[in-house]
Amino acid sequence: MSTQPDLSRVVPRPEDIPPDMRLASPVEQDHWLIDGRLETWTGGRSDVPSAVCLSGDGDPAPMRLGSFPRLGERESLAALDAAVRAYDSGRGPWPTLPVEERIRHIEEFVARMAEKRDEVVRLLVWEIGKSLADSRKEFDRTVEYVRDTIDALKDLDRVSSRFVIEDGIAAQIRRGPLGVVLCMGPYNYPLNETFTTLIPALIMGNTVVFKPPRLGVLLFAPLLEAFRDSFPAGVLNIVYGEGKEIVPPLLRSGRVDVLAFIGSSHVADSLKKDHPRPHRLRSVLGLDAKNPAIILPDADLDLTVKECVLGALSFNGQRCTALKILFVHRRIAETFLQKLGAAIGDLPAGAPWDDGVRLTPLPEPGKTAYLTELVEEARRKGARVMNEGGGTVRGTYFHPAVVYPVGPDMRLYHEEQFGPVIPVVPFDDLEEPIRFMVESNYGQQVSLFGRDARELARLIDPLVNQVCRVNLNSQCQRGPDTFPFTGRKDSAEGTLSVSDALRVFSIRTLVAAKQGALNVAILNDIVRERRSNFLSTDFIF
């Protein structure tokens, strides 16, 4: 077993903050973007505390980072009005713009965005407690994602730049926008996950109302001017405030055509019910998951432990793709737990700017209390914390807890903990973890660990019908971004990848004409004289 963990750096002193990580002053954001203007806000505001607690004379307390506007229903609907006007039932300049021109706007934005890397990364670290290395990685991955999206759209448009002739009918088939998109991202990847819906929605010709996540909101402040200057008026509008106050009126208006939301399924259900014509609302949803690992008796335990630690504890387990429950064959359970506890004991804990840090404070208010409650409930029902220091709380920091044996009568067996608690379930018969997956409300991914190809194949065939990704001897994850990312049941609606996202925010549409002298002459004239942005054989390089 590991020794007692060193938690001396998880609550730093103010003087421990590196100079390049200090904020010159609180970020008092007093603008919001509407109809191409940064409007000054003089009304109520919401404070933003840091995920990081600082030590001082009294108890550790989160540092105040700044504040953002708390808009109301009137401002929210005004932003929607701007998006609706910009779309103009598909007749606006943005939805009718040539693909090449929309790409230029996105390219201008991403170039401006890259200039703000240090500011955005610093706020990522402070707001959500993500390590400096991972915050830089999130920013860089997001920039790469935008550029990959541009390349994917060029490929898609090249395929569409020719006419198809079938049964005497000539047609050009392209993808058109869907309308007004309401976009909301999650706090755990507030930049990257938000942009995986925001950028495809924009580049396909939709107009957008964007509400930043409740945690990770200030990091968009450095990008406001780039958003304003890179897009025509009304194409992108950004609203701030309490979601329950400003989001339902948008849905109830019936003027939102697409809901792009990454968060919990119960919130998504509530939002969809608010729309008066739900059959006209397209939903793109990334929701809950309780991804299991199934560890067979012949598994390579060193490899398995390494992947389970990555899968369960990357960004403290605050990922929808995290491994959230481990089923381990009883024959190897004791050895596995010993190795897992030792591996966790080797993970450095500290402030998010510390070199090599792997475990950092949690941003959600009340999260440490919730996780403690889950662990204590499991203890009362016969489970134990198997690693040294597991469940120790320091300010907003919660040390990872390996809980064993977990059973169906415990909340940890069913609830998505979304944090550094690792429930381990022993099994004798493979039917036990399979039954868990069949009965689960979620169906995103699973990780299988073993050596026997025949046994793994026997598991793969039924499990691909329970989840949307089966990982062999590796953690659950989203990437690469070119791979499909989706889920069954309550885990997702719609598929996101670089190319899939372009399709999910658009619809196939075509112009067709029976072949004849008149129609051929008309089509030739339109294409030759470049009279239409839709009917065009231009090739984007």
C-alpha positions as CSV (number, residue, x, y, z in Angstrom):
1,M,0.0,0.0,0.0
2,S,1.1,3.6,-0.5
3,T,2.2,5.9,2.3
4,Q,0.2,8.9,3.5
5,P,-0.1,11.4,0.6
6,D,1.7,14.7,0.8
7,L,-1.0,17.4,0.6
8,S,1.1,20.3,1.7
9,R,0.7,22.2,-1.6
10,V,-3.0,21.8,-2.3
11,V,-3.7,25.0,-0.3
12,P,-0.9,27.4,-1.3
13,R,0.0,30.6,0.4
14,P,-0.4,33.9,-1.6
15,E,3.4,34.2,-1.8
16,D,3.6,30.7,-3.4
17,I,1.9,31.9,-6.5
18,P,4.4,32.2,-9.4
19,P,4.6,35.8,-10.8
20,D,3.4,34.7,-14.3
21,M,0.2,33.1,-12.7
22,R,-0.8,36.1,-10.7
23,L,-3.8,38.2,-11.8
24,A,-2.9,41.9,-11.9
25,S,-6.5,42.7,-10.7
26,P,-9.9,40.9,-10.6
27,V,-11.5,40.4,-13.9
28,E,-14.6,42.6,-13.6
29,Q,-16.3,41.8,-16.9
30,D,-18.8,44.5,-17.7
31,H,-19.7,43.8,-21.3
32,W,-21.8,41.3,-23.2
33,L,-22.0,40.8,-27.0
34,I,-25.2,41.5,-28.8
35,D,-25.8,42.3,-32.5
36,G,-22.2,43.0,-33.2
37,R,-21.8,45.4,-30.2
38,L,-20.2,45.0,-26.8
39,E,-22.9,46.5,-24.6
40,T,-21.9,47.8,-21.2
41,W,-23.8,46.2,-18.3
42,T,-24.6,48.2,-15.2
43,G,-27.0,45.8,-13.5
44,G,-26.5,42.9,-11.1
45,R,-23.3,40.9,-11.2
46,S,-22.2,37.4,-10.1
47,D,-18.9,36.9,-8.3
48,V,-16.4,34.3,-9.5
49,P,-14.5,32.4,-6.9
50,S,-11.4,30.4,-7.8
51,A,-11.2,26.6,-7.5
52,V,-8.0,27.2,-5.6
53,C,-8.1,27.9,-1.9
54,L,-5.4,30.1,-0.4
55,S,-4.1,29.8,3.2
56,G,-4.0,32.8,5.4
57,D,-4.8,33.9,8.9
58,G,-8.1,32.0,9.0
59,D,-9.4,28.9,7.3
60,P,-8.5,28.3,3.6
61,A,-10.7,30.3,1.3
62,P,-11.1,30.6,-2.5
63,M,-9.7,33.7,-4.0
64,R,-12.2,36.0,-5.7
65,L,-11.3,36.2,-9.4
66,G,-13.8,38.8,-10.5
67,S,-17.4,39.0,-11.7
68,F,-19.6,38.8,-14.8
69,P,-23.0,40.3,-15.8
70,R,-26.1,38.7,-14.4
71,L,-28.4,39.4,-17.3
72,G,-32.2,38.9,-17.2
73,E,-34.9,37.6,-19.4
74,R,-35.2,40.9,-21.4
75,E,-31.5,40.9,-22.3
76,S,-31.6,37.2,-23.2
77,L,-34.5,37.6,-25.5
78,A,-32.8,40.7,-27.1
79,A,-29.8,38.5,-28.0
80,L,-32.2,36.0,-29.5
81,D,-33.9,38.7,-31.5
82,A,-30.5,39.7,-32.9
83,A,-29.7,36.1,-33.9
84,V,-33.2,35.7,-35.5
85,R,-32.7,38.9,-37.5
86,A,-29.2,37.8,-38.7
87,Y,-30.6,34.5,-39.9
88,D,-33.7,36.1,-41.4
89,S,-35.4,32.8,-42.2
90,G,-32.3,31.7,-44.1
91,R,-32.2,34.9,-46.2
92,G,-29.6,36.7,-44.1
93,P,-26.1,37.5,-45.3
94,W,-24.5,34.9,-43.1
95,P,-26.5,31.8,-44.1
96,T,-26.3,32.8,-47.8
97,L,-22.6,33.6,-47.7
98,P,-20.3,31.4,-49.8
99,V,-18.6,28.7,-47.8
100,E,-15.2,30.2,-48.6
101,E,-16.3,33.5,-47.1
102,R,-17.5,31.9,-43.9
103,I,-14.2,30.1,-43.6
104,R,-12.4,33.4,-43.8
105,H,-14.3,34.7,-40.9
106,I,-13.5,31.6,-38.8
107,E,-9.8,31.9,-39.8
108,E,-9.8,35.5,-38.7
109,F,-11.2,34.6,-35.4
110,V,-8.9,31.7,-34.7
111,A,-5.9,33.9,-35.5
112,R,-7.1,36.5,-33.0
113,M,-7.9,33.8,-30.5
114,A,-4.3,32.5,-30.6
115,E,-3.0,35.9,-29.5
116,K,-4.9,35.5,-26.2
117,R,-3.5,32.1,-25.3
118,D,-1.7,33.2,-22.0
119,E,-4.7,35.1,-20.7
120,V,-7.2,32.3,-21.4
121,V,-4.9,29.6,-20.0
122,R,-4.3,31.6,-16.8
123,L,-8.1,32.0,-16.2
124,L,-8.6,28.3,-17.0
125,V,-6.1,27.4,-14.2
126,W,-7.7,29.7,-11.7
127,E,-11.3,29.2,-12.5
128,I,-11.6,25.4,-12.7
129,G,-8.3,24.2,-11.1
130,K,-7.1,22.5,-14.2
131,S,-3.3,22.0,-14.2
132,L,-1.3,24.5,-16.2
133,A,0.0,21.8,-18.6
134,D,-3.6,20.5,-19.2
135,S,-4.9,24.1,-19.6
136,R,-2.3,24.8,-22.3
137,K,-3.2,21.5,-23.9
138,E,-6.9,22.4,-23.9
139,F,-6.3,25.7,-25.5
140,D,-3.9,24.3,-28.2
141,R,-6.2,21.4,-28.9
142,T,-9.1,23.8,-29.4
143,V,-7.2,25.9,-31.9
144,E,-6.2,22.7,-33.7
145,Y,-9.9,21.6,-33.6
146,V,-11.0,24.8,-35.3
147,R,-8.4,24.4,-38.0
148,D,-9.3,20.8,-38.5
149,T,-13.0,21.9,-38.8
150,I,-12.0,24.3,-41.6
151,D,-10.2,21.6,-43.5
152,A,-13.1,19.2,-43.0
153,L,-15.5,21.7,-44.5
154,K,-13.3,22.3,-47.4
155,D,-13.3,18.6,-48.1
156,L,-17.0,18.4,-47.7
157,D,-17.5,21.4,-50.1
158,R,-15.2,19.9,-52.7
159,V,-17.4,16.8,-52.8
160,S,-20.5,19.0,-53.2
161,S,-19.0,21.2,-56.0
162,R,-20.2,19.0,-58.8
163,F,-23.6,18.2,-60.3
164,V,-25.1,14.8,-60.0
165,I,-27.2,13.4,-62.9
166,E,-29.6,10.5,-62.2
167,D,-32.7,9.4,-64.3
168,G,-32.6,12.5,-66.4
169,I,-32.5,14.9,-63.5
170,A,-29.5,17.1,-62.7
171,A,-29.0,18.3,-59.1
172,Q,-26.4,19.9,-56.9
173,I,-26.5,18.6,-53.3
174,R,-25.1,20.7,-50.6
175,R,-25.5,21.2,-46.8
176,G,-27.5,24.1,-45.6
177,P,-27.8,25.7,-42.1
178,L,-30.6,24.8,-39.7
179,G,-31.3,28.2,-38.2
180,V,-30.7,29.7,-34.7
181,V,-28.6,27.6,-32.4
182,L,-28.5,27.9,-28.6
183,C,-25.1,26.8,-27.5
184,M,-24.1,25.8,-23.9
185,G,-20.8,24.1,-23.0
186,P,-19.6,22.3,-19.8
187,Y,-17.3,23.6,-17.0
188,N,-14.8,20.7,-17.2
189,Y,-13.7,21.6,-20.8
190,P,-15.2,25.1,-21.0
191,L,-13.2,26.1,-24.0
192,N,-12.7,22.9,-26.0
193,E,-16.1,21.3,-25.5
194,T,-17.9,24.6,-26.2
195,F,-16.0,25.1,-29.4
196,T,-16.8,21.6,-30.6
197,T,-20.4,22.8,-31.1
198,L,-20.0,26.6,-31.4
199,I,-17.6,26.5,-34.4
200,P,-19.4,23.9,-36.5
201,A,-22.7,25.7,-35.9
202,L,-21.2,29.0,-37.1
203,I,-19.2,27.7,-40.0
204,M,-22.3,25.9,-41.4
205,G,-24.2,29.2,-41.6
206,N,-26.3,29.1,-38.5
207,T,-26.5,32.1,-36.1
208,V,-25.9,31.5,-32.4
209,V,-26.8,32.6,-28.9
210,F,-24.0,31.3,-26.6
211,K,-24.2,31.1,-22.9
212,P,-20.8,30.3,-21.2
213,P,-20.8,27.6,-18.6
214,R,-21.4,28.5,-14.9
215,L,-17.8,27.6,-14.1
216,G,-15.2,28.8,-16.5
217,V,-17.0,31.9,-17.6
218,L,-14.3,34.6,-17.2
219,L,-12.0,32.9,-19.7
220,F,-14.2,34.1,-22.5
221,A,-13.6,37.7,-21.6
222,P,-10.3,38.0,-23.5
223,L,-12.0,36.7,-26.6
224,L,-15.0,39.1,-26.7
225,E,-13.4,41.6,-29.1
226,A,-12.3,38.8,-31.4
227,F,-15.8,37.4,-31.5
228,R,-17.2,40.9,-32.2
229,D,-14.8,41.8,-34.9
230,S,-14.7,38.4,-36.7
231,F,-18.4,38.0,-37.4
232,P,-21.2,40.1,-38.9
233,A,-23.7,41.7,-36.5
234,G,-26.1,39.2,-34.8
235,V,-24.3,36.1,-36.0
236,L,-22.9,35.4,-32.6
237,N,-24.4,36.8,-29.4
238,I,-23.1,36.0,-25.9
239,V,-25.3,36.1,-22.8
240,Y,-24.3,35.8,-19.1
241,G,-26.3,35.0,-16.0
242,E,-28.1,32.3,-14.1
243,G,-29.1,29.6,-16.6
244,K,-32.5,29.0,-14.9
245,E,-33.3,32.7,-15.4
246,I,-32.1,33.4,-19.0
247,V,-32.3,30.0,-20.8
248,P,-35.9,28.8,-20.4
249,P,-37.3,32.0,-22.0
250,L,-35.2,31.3,-25.1
251,L,-36.6,27.8,-25.5
252,R,-40.2,28.9,-24.7
253,S,-40.0,31.5,-27.5
254,G,-40.1,28.7,-30.0
255,R,-37.5,30.5,-32.1
256,V,-34.5,28.3,-31.2
257,D,-34.0,25.7,-33.9
258,V,-31.1,23.8,-32.4
259,L,-30.2,23.1,-28.8
260,A,-26.5,22.3,-28.4
261,F,-25.9,21.4,-24.8
262,I,-23.3,19.5,-22.9
263,G,-24.2,18.8,-19.3
264,S,-26.7,16.6,-17.4
265,S,-29.6,14.7,-18.9
266,H,-32.1,16.1,-16.4
267,V,-31.3,19.7,-17.4
268,A,-31.5,18.7,-21.1
269,D,-34.9,17.1,-20.6
270,S,-36.2,20.2,-18.9
271,L,-34.9,22.5,-21.7
272,K,-36.4,20.4,-24.4
273,K,-39.8,20.4,-22.7
274,D,-39.7,24.2,-22.6
275,H,-39.9,24.4,-26.4
276,P,-43.5,24.7,-27.7
277,R,-42.8,22.7,-30.9
278,P,-40.3,20.0,-29.8
279,H,-40.5,18.2,-33.1
280,R,-38.9,21.3,-34.7
281,L,-36.1,21.4,-32.2
282,R,-32.9,19.6,-33.3
283,S,-30.9,18.6,-30.3
284,V,-27.1,18.0,-30.1
285,L,-26.4,16.7,-26.6
286,G,-23.4,15.4,-24.7
287,L,-24.8,14.1,-21.4
288,D,-24.1,11.8,-18.5
289,A,-22.0,8.6,-18.4
290,K,-21.0,5.9,-16.0
291,N,-18.3,4.3,-18.1
292,P,-17.2,1.0,-16.6
293,A,-13.9,-0.9,-16.9
294,I,-14.2,-4.7,-17.0
295,I,-10.9,-6.3,-15.8
296,L,-10.6,-10.0,-16.7
297,P,-8.5,-12.4,-14.6
298,D,-5.8,-12.6,-17.3
299,A,-5.3,-8.8,-17.6
300,D,-1.9,-7.3,-17.6
301,L,-2.2,-5.6,-14.3
302,D,0.6,-3.0,-14.7
303,L,-0.9,-1.8,-17.9
304,T,-4.5,-2.0,-16.5
305,V,-3.6,0.1,-13.4
306,K,-1.8,2.7,-15.6
307,E,-4.8,3.1,-17.9
308,C,-7.4,3.0,-15.0
309,V,-5.5,5.8,-13.2
310,L,-5.5,7.9,-16.3
311,G,-9.1,7.0,-17.0
312,A,-10.4,7.6,-13.5
313,L,-8.3,10.5,-12.4
314,S,-7.3,12.7,-15.4
315,F,-8.5,16.2,-14.3
316,N,-9.6,14.5,-11.1
317,G,-12.2,12.3,-12.8
318,Q,-14.2,15.4,-14.0
319,R,-14.8,14.1,-17.5
320,C,-17.8,12.5,-19.0
321,T,-15.5,9.9,-20.6
322,A,-13.8,9.1,-17.2
323,L,-13.8,5.5,-15.9
324,K,-16.4,5.8,-13.2
325,I,-16.7,2.2,-12.0
326,L,-14.3,-0.7,-12.2
327,F,-15.4,-4.3,-12.3
328,V,-12.5,-6.5,-11.4
329,H,-12.5,-10.3,-11.3
330,R,-12.4,-11.5,-7.7
331,R,-9.4,-13.7,-8.3
332,I,-7.2,-10.7,-9.0
333,A,-9.0,-8.1,-7.0
334,E,-6.6,-8.0,-4.0
335,T,-3.5,-7.6,-6.2
336,F,-5.2,-5.0,-8.4
337,L,-6.2,-2.9,-5.4
338,Q,-2.7,-3.0,-4.0
339,K,-1.2,-1.8,-7.3
340,L,-3.9,0.8,-7.8
341,G,-3.4,2.3,-4.3
342,A,0.3,2.4,-4.8
343,A,-0.1,4.2,-8.2
344,I,-2.4,6.8,-6.8
345,G,0.0,7.4,-3.9
346,D,2.6,8.3,-6.5
347,L,0.5,11.0,-8.1
348,P,1.7,14.5,-7.1
349,A,-1.0,16.7,-5.5
350,G,-0.8,20.5,-5.4
351,A,-1.7,23.8,-6.9
352,P,-2.6,23.6,-10.6
353,W,0.5,25.6,-11.6
354,D,2.9,23.2,-9.8
355,D,5.3,21.3,-12.2
356,G,4.1,17.8,-12.8
357,V,1.0,18.1,-10.7
358,R,-1.7,15.4,-11.3
359,L,-4.3,16.1,-8.6
360,T,-5.7,19.5,-8.0
361,P,-8.6,21.3,-6.3
362,L,-12.2,20.9,-7.5
363,P,-14.2,23.9,-8.8
364,E,-17.8,22.9,-8.0
365,P,-19.2,24.4,-4.8
366,G,-20.1,21.7,-2.4
367,K,-18.4,18.9,-4.4
368,T,-16.1,17.7,-1.6
369,A,-19.1,17.3,0.7
370,Y,-21.0,15.4,-2.0
371,L,-18.1,13.0,-2.6
372,T,-17.6,12.5,1.2
373,E,-21.3,11.6,1.4
374,L,-21.0,9.0,-1.3
375,V,-18.0,7.4,0.4
376,E,-19.5,7.4,3.8
377,E,-22.7,5.8,2.6
378,A,-20.7,3.1,1.0
379,R,-18.8,2.6,4.2
380,R,-21.9,2.2,6.2
381,K,-23.0,-0.6,3.8
382,G,-19.7,-2.5,4.2
383,A,-17.2,-1.0,1.8
384,R,-13.8,0.3,2.8
385,V,-11.4,3.0,1.5
386,M,-8.5,1.0,0.2
387,N,-5.8,3.7,-0.3
388,E,-4.0,5.8,2.2
389,G,-5.5,9.2,2.7
390,G,-8.4,8.4,0.4
391,G,-11.2,10.9,0.9
392,T,-9.1,13.5,2.8
393,V,-10.4,17.0,2.3
394,R,-8.4,20.2,2.3
395,G,-10.4,23.3,1.3
396,T,-11.6,22.5,-2.2
397,Y,-9.3,19.5,-2.6
398,F,-10.5,15.9,-2.3
399,H,-7.9,13.2,-2.3
400,P,-8.9,10.2,-4.5
401,A,-10.6,7.4,-2.7
402,V,-10.6,3.8,-3.9
403,V,-13.8,2.3,-2.5
404,Y,-14.2,-1.5,-2.3
405,P,-16.3,-3.7,-2.4
406,V,-19.1,-1.6,-4.0
407,G,-22.5,-3.2,-4.7
408,P,-25.9,-2.4,-6.2
409,D,-27.2,-1.2,-2.9
410,M,-24.8,1.7,-2.8
411,R,-25.2,5.1,-4.5
412,L,-21.6,4.9,-5.9
413,Y,-22.8,1.9,-8.0
414,H,-25.4,4.0,-9.8
415,E,-24.6,7.7,-9.6
416,E,-22.1,9.5,-11.8
417,Q,-19.7,10.9,-9.2
418,F,-17.9,13.1,-11.6
419,G,-14.9,13.3,-9.3
420,P,-12.0,11.5,-7.7
421,V,-13.8,8.5,-6.2
422,I,-13.1,5.1,-7.7
423,P,-15.7,2.4,-7.0
424,V,-14.4,-1.1,-7.4
425,V,-16.8,-4.0,-7.8
426,P,-15.7,-7.6,-7.6
427,F,-17.3,-10.1,-9.9
428,D,-17.2,-13.9,-10.5
429,D,-19.4,-14.1,-13.5
430,L,-19.1,-11.8,-16.6
431,E,-22.8,-11.6,-16.6
432,E,-22.6,-9.2,-13.6
433,P,-20.8,-6.3,-15.3
434,I,-22.8,-6.9,-18.5
435,R,-26.0,-6.7,-16.6
436,F,-24.8,-3.4,-15.1
437,M,-24.4,-2.0,-18.6
438,V,-27.7,-3.4,-19.9
439,E,-29.6,-1.9,-16.9
440,S,-27.7,1.4,-16.8
441,N,-29.3,4.6,-18.0
442,Y,-26.1,5.4,-19.8
443,G,-24.3,4.0,-22.8
444,Q,-21.2,6.0,-23.8
445,Q,-18.1,3.8,-23.5
446,V,-16.5,0.8,-21.8
447,S,-12.9,-0.3,-21.3
448,L,-12.0,-4.0,-21.5
449,F,-8.8,-5.3,-20.0
450,G,-7.5,-8.8,-20.8
451,R,-5.2,-10.9,-23.0
452,D,-7.4,-13.7,-24.5
453,A,-8.5,-12.6,-27.9
454,R,-11.4,-15.1,-28.0
455,E,-12.8,-13.9,-24.7
456,L,-12.5,-10.2,-25.7
457,A,-14.2,-10.9,-29.0
458,R,-17.0,-12.6,-27.1
459,L,-17.5,-9.4,-25.1
460,I,-17.1,-7.0,-28.0
461,D,-20.0,-8.2,-30.1
462,P,-22.8,-7.6,-27.5
463,L,-21.1,-4.5,-25.9
464,V,-21.0,-2.5,-29.1
465,N,-24.8,-2.6,-28.9
466,Q,-24.7,-1.2,-25.4
467,V,-22.2,1.6,-25.8
468,C,-20.7,3.6,-28.7
469,R,-17.0,2.9,-28.1
470,V,-15.3,-0.2,-26.7
471,N,-11.7,0.4,-25.7
472,L,-9.3,-2.5,-25.6
473,N,-6.7,-2.4,-22.8
474,S,-7.0,1.4,-22.7
475,Q,-8.9,4.1,-20.9
476,C,-12.2,5.6,-22.2
477,Q,-11.6,8.9,-24.0
478,R,-13.0,11.3,-26.6
479,G,-10.1,11.7,-29.0
480,P,-8.9,11.7,-31.6
481,D,-11.4,14.4,-32.7
482,T,-11.8,12.7,-36.1
483,F,-13.4,9.7,-34.4
484,P,-17.2,9.6,-33.8
485,F,-18.1,10.8,-30.3
486,T,-21.6,10.0,-29.1
487,G,-23.6,7.7,-26.7
488,R,-26.7,5.6,-26.3
489,K,-29.6,6.0,-23.9
490,D,-29.2,9.1,-21.7
491,S,-25.6,9.7,-22.7
492,A,-25.9,11.7,-25.9
493,E,-28.0,12.8,-28.8
494,G,-26.2,13.4,-32.1
495,T,-22.7,12.6,-33.0
496,L,-19.7,14.9,-32.7
497,S,-16.4,14.6,-34.4
498,V,-14.7,17.1,-36.7
499,S,-16.7,15.9,-39.7
500,D,-19.9,14.6,-37.9
501,A,-20.3,18.0,-36.2
502,L,-20.6,19.7,-39.6
503,R,-23.4,17.4,-40.6
504,V,-25.2,17.6,-37.3
505,F,-25.5,21.4,-37.6
506,S,-26.7,21.3,-41.2
507,I,-29.1,19.5,-43.4
508,R,-28.8,18.2,-47.0
509,T,-30.5,20.3,-49.5
510,L,-30.4,20.4,-53.3
511,V,-31.5,22.2,-56.4
512,A,-32.7,19.8,-59.1
513,A,-33.9,20.2,-62.7
514,K,-35.1,17.9,-65.4
515,Q,-32.6,17.8,-68.2
516,G,-33.7,19.8,-71.2
517,A,-32.5,22.6,-73.3
518,L,-34.1,25.4,-71.2
519,N,-32.9,24.1,-67.8
520,V,-29.4,23.3,-69.1
521,A,-29.1,26.8,-70.4
522,I,-30.3,28.2,-67.1
523,L,-27.9,26.1,-65.0
524,N,-25.0,26.9,-67.3
525,D,-25.7,30.6,-67.1
526,I,-26.0,30.6,-63.3
527,V,-22.8,28.7,-62.8
528,R,-20.8,30.4,-65.5
529,E,-21.7,33.9,-64.4
530,R,-21.5,33.0,-60.7
531,R,-25.0,34.2,-60.0
532,S,-25.6,31.9,-57.1
533,N,-23.6,31.0,-54.0
534,F,-25.4,27.6,-53.8
535,L,-25.2,26.6,-57.4
536,S,-21.5,26.8,-57.9
537,T,-18.7,24.5,-59.2
538,D,-16.0,26.6,-57.5
539,F,-13.4,24.5,-55.8
540,I,-11.9,25.5,-52.5
541,F,-8.2,24.9,-52.1
